[in-house]
């Protein structure tokens, strides 16, 4: 029974997604590319990548599933960016190794993640602020702060996930960095709390339990993920601040900002399954109102 419900949910979400022309074009194109890549990975014997492609196809439907569950309408711009973000992270980043090929790829995605999460957090607070079921009247400044905190919380939770994957499955999601100086109290010969500094590190030799000595040959000391984590959180911070700033003025002007409107979902009365395909939104609402009066 549960499998049928999940299948019906994914099928209805897929049908609802195809109702938006611009979004549907991007969705169909990306889905076609993912399927082609999945077939190629299957014949190459990379079954983990095939699973990743299948997961990507499911992730493509999440925005529409949330639309139906929360009775909201995601702006086309935001929905397209989410689809491109998923494709860039899972297919280009993981399967095509863009994370290692292009140094700034991970930074760009984390900055965009901070921006989008702030938009989602802002939308959630805005919907609560405007619904009649809750007696809330939050100021634009407070809404911006909540959106910023929501975005940073998502960023921190993601870093927790990366750290867990690295610790339990040795995936190196928190990418390492080569540094040339270290400072640690663990190197204090007296056992005290004075940091001992080592500069101009040219190489590091690792000695295994069997006594084998392995030179890393990286030209420095291997930092295990901490700099990558701090960088990810910092660019997430930048993205969150930018949209929180934009959202503040959007609420202050009560929805007159064209740019912010492209990223903030709106509450709708009509569910996607009750709408006719390719019918403009205003026309759908007018039809609904006429039927109610009759």
TAJO-V964877 format. One line per field, one symbol per residue. psi: psi as a letter, one per 40 degrees, with the letter a starting at -180 (. if undefined). A space follows every 50 residues. Layout:
BEGIN
psi=???
END
This chain:
BEGIN
psi=dddddddddddddddddedhdddddddddddddddddddddddeegdddd ddddddddddeddddddddefihhiddddddddddddddddddddefddd dhdedddddddddddddddddddddddddeieehgigiiddddddddddd ddddddddddddddddddefefdghiihieiihheeehdeeafhhhhhif hdihhhhideehhhhdfeeaihhgeddddddddddddddddddddddddd ddefeehddddeehiihidhideeihiehiddddddddddddd.
END
